[in-house]
Amino acid sequence: MRLENRKNDETREIKFTRNYTKHALGSVLAEFGDTKVITTASVEIGKPKWISKEDSRGWLTAEYSLLPSSTSTRCQRERSKISGRTQEIQRLIGRSLRACVDLEKMPDVTITIDADVIQADGGTRTASICGGFVALSDAIEKLMADGTLKENPIIEPIAAISAGIVNGEVRLDLNYEEDSHAQVDSNVVLTKSGKIIEFQTTAEGEPYEFDKMMEIFKVASKGISEIIEKY
């Protein structure tokens, strides 16, 4: 039995608190056990300069940050230059959320998803994607209600979850203690219909067998279906 008395294919307690902040068009506190992330969706009319005027697409991007006291030792704020880890995570969040929307249906609109980790205990990037999707959905609903958008650009819901191999066992939704001792570490992002957006799987030590990879994917798929049911 695991630290939280969970089965290997069981997630931590997951909760989404909507309308968590006052000003953002969509805001959610996403909680995966002791990992807590505030995700917000901000909207600007207009699009990045690199998108040509002839291109009818809107845009969606993401920013991610670990707040200073979110971990056991204070982490520095990234003011002038962000780390490679932060760049990797916010690119993952951004491309995951872009995969679930039709940018042609949000012309001249830019949506920025901000994910601020206020408490980290493993799986912060996957919690950010899930909370980001809920915040995005709420923002789009309001944009449609006020006439800014004529159609819903969301193709289908997405969710993300971590998984891995710890002590030779495939486990779902790793906390920090498990993640730090994992022999294999995975982050999986899927659509509601099971299409793959990301399947990042890395051996932290010895190589692992193909059947273990498939077992990781199977348990992650189960977890993602359960998360989407909570939206």
C-alpha positions in Angstrom: 0.0 0.0 0.0 1.2 3.5 -0.9 1.8 6.4 1.5 -1.7 7.8 1.1 -3.1 4.2 1.4 -3.9 4.2 -2.3 -4.0 1.4 -4.8 -1.4 1.5 -7.6 -4.0 2.5 -10.1 -5.7 5.1 -7.9 -5.2 8.9 -8.1 -4.9 11.2 -5.2 -7.9 13.2 -4.1 -8.6 15.6 -7.0 -10.6 18.8 -6.7 -11.3 21.8 -9.0 -12.6 25.0 -7.4 -13.9 27.3 -10.1 -14.1 31.1 -10.1 -11.3 31.1 -7.6 -10.1 34.6 -8.3 -12.1 37.8 -9.1 -10.7 39.3 -12.3 -9.7 36.5 -14.6 -12.3 35.3 -17.1 -11.6 31.8 -16.0 -9.9 30.8 -12.7 -9.5 27.5 -11.0 -7.7 26.1 -8.0 -6.6 22.6 -9.1 -5.7 20.2 -6.3 -4.1 16.8 -6.8 -3.5 15.7 -3.2 -1.1 18.2 -1.7 -0.2 19.7 -5.1 -2.2 22.9 -5.5 -2.1 25.1 -8.6 -4.0 28.3 -9.4 -4.8 28.4 -13.1 -6.3 31.5 -14.8 -7.4 32.3 -18.3 -6.9 35.9 -19.4 -8.2 37.2 -22.7 -6.9 39.9 -25.0 -8.5 41.1 -28.3 -5.8 40.8 -30.9 -3.2 38.3 -31.7 0.7 38.0 -31.6 2.5 40.1 -34.2 4.1 37.0 -35.8 0.6 35.8 -36.9 0.0 37.6 -40.3 -3.1 39.7 -40.8 -4.2 37.3 -43.5 -4.2 34.4 -41.0 -7.6 34.1 -39.4 -6.4 32.1 -36.4 -6.4 33.3 -32.8 -3.8 32.1 -30.3 -3.5 30.3 -27.0 -0.4 30.3 -24.9 0.7 29.4 -21.3 3.0 30.6 -18.5 4.0 28.5 -15.5 5.6 29.4 -12.2 6.6 27.8 -8.9 5.9 30.3 -6.2 8.7 30.8 -3.7 7.2 28.8 -0.8 5.6 26.1 -2.9 8.4 23.7 -2.1 10.2 22.6 1.1 13.1 25.1 0.4 12.3 28.5 -1.0 12.7 28.7 -4.8 13.7 32.0 -6.3 11.3 34.0 -8.4 12.2 33.9 -12.1 12.0 37.6 -13.0 14.4 38.4 -15.9 15.2 34.9 -17.1 13.2 31.6 -16.8 14.9 28.3 -16.3 14.9 25.5 -18.9 12.6 23.5 -16.8 10.0 26.3 -16.6 10.3 26.8 -20.4 9.7 23.1 -21.0 6.7 22.9 -18.7 4.9 26.0 -20.1 5.5 24.8 -23.6 3.9 21.5 -22.7 0.9 23.3 -21.1 0.5 25.6 -24.1 0.7 22.9 -26.9 -1.5 20.5 -24.9 -4.3 23.1 -24.6 -3.8 24.2 -28.3 -4.4 20.6 -29.3 -7.9 20.7 -28.0 -9.1 23.9 -29.7 -9.8 25.1 -33.2 -7.9 28.4 -33.4 -9.8 29.3 -36.5 -12.9 29.6 -34.3 -11.4 32.3 -32.1 -10.2 34.9 -34.6 -8.4 38.0 -33.3 -8.5 36.6 -29.7 -5.5 35.6 -27.6 -6.0 33.5 -24.5 -3.2 33.2 -21.9 -3.3 30.4 -19.3 -1.3 31.2 -16.2 -0.4 28.3 -13.9 1.0 29.3 -10.5 2.0 26.5 -8.2 1.3 27.5 -4.6 2.1 24.0 -3.2 4.1 21.3 -4.9 4.0 17.6 -4.2 4.6 16.0 -7.6 2.6 16.3 -10.8 2.6 20.1 -11.0 2.7 20.2 -14.8 -0.2 17.7 -15.2 -2.3 19.5 -12.6 -1.6 22.7 -14.5 -2.9 21.2 -17.7 -6.1 20.0 -16.1 -6.7 23.2 -14.2 -5.8 25.1 -17.3 -8.4 23.3 -19.4 -11.2 24.0 -16.8 -10.2 27.7 -16.7 -10.1 27.8 -20.5 -13.6 26.2 -20.7 -15.1 28.7 -18.3 -13.5 31.7 -20.2 -14.7 30.4 -23.6 -18.2 30.0 -22.2 -18.2 33.7 -21.1 -16.8 34.8 -24.5 -19.6 33.1 -26.2 -22.2 34.5 -23.9 -21.0 38.1 -24.6 -20.7 37.6 -28.3 -16.9 37.8 -28.6 -16.9 34.2 -30.0 -19.6 32.9 -32.3 -18.6 29.2 -31.9 -17.1 27.1 -29.2 -13.5 26.4 -30.3 -13.0 23.4 -28.0 -12.9 20.2 -29.9 -13.0 17.9 -26.9 -11.8 17.9 -23.3 -8.3 16.9 -22.4 -6.6 15.9 -19.2 -3.2 14.9 -18.0 -1.7 12.6 -15.3 1.7 11.4 -14.1 2.6 7.8 -13.8 5.7 5.7 -13.4 7.5 2.6 -12.0 8.4 2.7 -8.3 9.9 -0.3 -6.7 9.2 -2.3 -9.8 5.4 -1.4 -9.7 3.5 0.7 -12.1 1.8 3.5 -10.1 -0.6 6.3 -11.0 -0.4 10.0 -10.0 3.0 10.0 -8.3 3.6 12.4 -5.3 7.0 13.9 -4.8 8.3 11.1 -2.6 7.4 8.5 -5.3 8.6 10.6 -8.2 12.0 11.2 -6.6 12.5 7.4 -6.3 10.9 6.3 -9.6 12.8 4.1 -12.0 10.5 5.3 -14.8 8.7 8.6 -15.0 5.8 9.5 -17.3 3.5 12.4 -18.1 0.5 11.6 -20.2 -1.9 14.0 -21.9 -5.0 12.5 -23.7 -8.2 13.7 -25.2 -11.5 12.5 -23.8 -11.8 10.1 -26.8 -8.3 8.7 -26.0 -6.2 10.4 -28.6 -2.6 11.0 -27.6 -1.3 14.6 -27.2 1.8 13.8 -25.1 3.2 10.5 -23.8 6.5 11.4 -22.2 8.2 8.4 -20.6 11.8 8.3 -19.4 13.9 5.6 -17.7 15.7 7.3 -14.8 18.1 4.3 -14.5 17.9 0.9 -16.1 15.9 0.5 -19.4 12.4 -1.0 -19.0 10.3 -3.4 -21.0 7.8 -2.6 -23.7 5.0 -4.2 -21.7 5.7 -1.9 -18.8 5.3 1.1 -21.0 1.9 -0.2 -22.2 0.9 -0.8 -18.6 1.8 2.8 -17.8 -0.3 4.0 -20.7 -3.2 1.9 -19.6 -3.2 3.1 -16.0 -2.8 6.7 -17.2 -5.8 6.4 -19.5 -7.9 5.2 -16.6 -6.8 8.1 -14.5 -7.5 10.6 -17.3 -11.0 9.3 -17.8 -11.7 9.8 -14.1 -10.3 13.3 -14.1 -12.5 14.4 -17.1 -15.5 13.1 -15.2 -14.7 15.7 -12.5 -14.8 18.7 -14.8 
